[in-house]
Amino acid sequence: MFEGESISAVARRNGVAPNLLYRWRKLMLEGGSIAVAADDSVTGNRTVRDMEARIRELERQLGRKTLENEILKEALEKSRSKKPTLLAQSLRRDGSP
């Protein structure tokens, strides 16, 4: 928007209805006042996208570690159930009771 240009002119140039631009402006101003009233800081879209990407990456890593943990638990349980059998076999080979 050029300085001094009306909303109607901007709307025509961009092929949108003027009332839509008025609504967007109203929503933007209300959102800004809500953020200020709540003493929240305003975060840019780029920062939000970067944070969302980081969250997705951390969730992916957490999922992988959870799967690894489950696999290790199963392996540990299987090794514990086989241990007495292996110990008994090794004792018989040595000639022990």
Contacts in CASP RR format, 6 or more apart in sequence:
PFRMAT RR
TARGET T0000
AUTHOR 0000-0000-0000
METHOD contacts of the structure
MODEL  1
MFEGESISAVARRNGVAPNLLYRWRKLMLEGGSIAVAADDSVTGNRTVRD
MEARIRELERQLGRKTLENEILKEALEKSRSKKPTLLAQSLRRDGSP
1 7 0 8 1.000
1 10 0 8 1.000
7 18 0 8 1.000
7 21 0 8 1.000
7 22 0 8 1.000
7 25 0 8 1.000
8 18 0 8 1.000
10 21 0 8 1.000
11 17 0 8 1.000
11 18 0 8 1.000
11 20 0 8 1.000
11 21 0 8 1.000
32 42 0 8 1.000
35 41 0 8 1.000
35 42 0 8 1.000
91 97 0 8 1.000
END
